[in-house]
């Protein structure tokens, strides 16, 4: 029987990162994957949808410029779009394939091995690998990591065929741009796909939103800007709508909505996309054989981050039911391995996780938002700067957006959170995330010499406003700049000369 220091079940972003960190420690490592290396981070998920977003954003930007001078807009076919998606996926897939092949060599003393098959628990140290065309095999592992990821959640009584009624798994396999599409769910994924398809300009998009506004977990100024832009591109947003039924009729999708005022409406579209979250991929693992228990959110995690109730078994990435993000999964994968094989211990910190929403414009975030401060009655100072005051944004002719930074209401003014909305937003928040990790205050940013012209100069101007030494004075440009103290719903203006 083959014996390993670590067996990892699942080769998505978190499992792959865990395996590579185990190799760093020189541990004998086995990586098992039943389907495709890379998981949703590569297929039907992060890479493919963001490739589509990049394409659609470039097309929208060019066409808006052409329209402004009375020219004929550019058209992009689904075949051209698909080719770009396939090229991007192939590039990343090729990297993984070459990497895995070369790692399994004598040069590394054969400490790493990849197996294709379904891993299931026999007990807390033995894993059976079920292969389709070969005999099953059983291995022994001192430690085991569950990194089986997640898959799109569906809705009871709605039959998903991934052709007419789809989840995100079906989008890449479409044959053409649909003439019309309803997206069920106005969270991040739903709004991203609404942005993508409306950018291409070939699909009439309907977005079903049960809440008062889309992206209800974010500040209202963000959701209002995204909502406005979607509507300007022809997206119909069904706010405060209850989905009564959604079914295929005559090869199309018919859905019925109801509202609190008693109103009902029935609409027909070509396709439907369900975007109602994701669920754990833990079926068939037989975790009960190892004694691993479940919690309401996912697999039960004890006092140590990533460790299950069985000390030698860990869970990372989407399978933990925590935060479904590639960067978080990779962080957890590396962390779990370091807990096993390193004497150093540090608690996992999720407070400075940087995230991106690929919308129009893009939205990046780190830490808490203003909505949380209001709900939890946290005393803070808030500063907000419009993109139209940033030289680089003016040069790019991309002045829609803003920076918002939230700090503690004391002399230290440590950063609690930031929201960046606009061009290059995802690149702007990293420095703030680092300051949060280091537990440093805003004075570090205020005194730095930033490159000019750059979007991040806007961050420096924000913190200068908090220190009352900004170049532009908020009391003069009241519609572009703001600085205020907030305790719950109470707001005190801090703008002054």
Secondary structure, 3 states (H helix, E strand, C coil): CCEEEEEEECCEHHHHHHHHHHHHCCCCEEEEECCCCEHHHCCCCHHHHHHHHHHHHHHHHHHHHHHHCCCCCCCCCHHHHHHHHHHHHHHHHHHHHHHHHHHCCHHHCCCEEEEECEEEECCCCEEEEECCCCCCEEEEEEEEEECCCEEECCCCCCCCCCCCEECHHHHCCCCCCCCEEEEECCCHHHHHHHHHHHHHCCCEEEEECCCCCCCCCCCHHHHHHHHHHHHHCCCEEECCCEEEEEEEECCEEEEEEECCCCCEEEEEECEEEECCCEEECCCCCCHHHCCCCECCCCECECCCCCEECCCCEEECHHHHCCCCCHHHHHHHHHHHHHHHHCCCCCCCCCCCCCEEECCCCCEEEEECCHHHHHHCCCCEEEEEEEHHHCHHHHHHCCCCCEEEEEEECCCCCEEEEEEEECCCHHHHCHHHHHHHHHCCECHHHHHCCCCCCCCCHHHHHHHHHHCCCCCCCCCCCCCCEEEEEEECCEEEECCCC
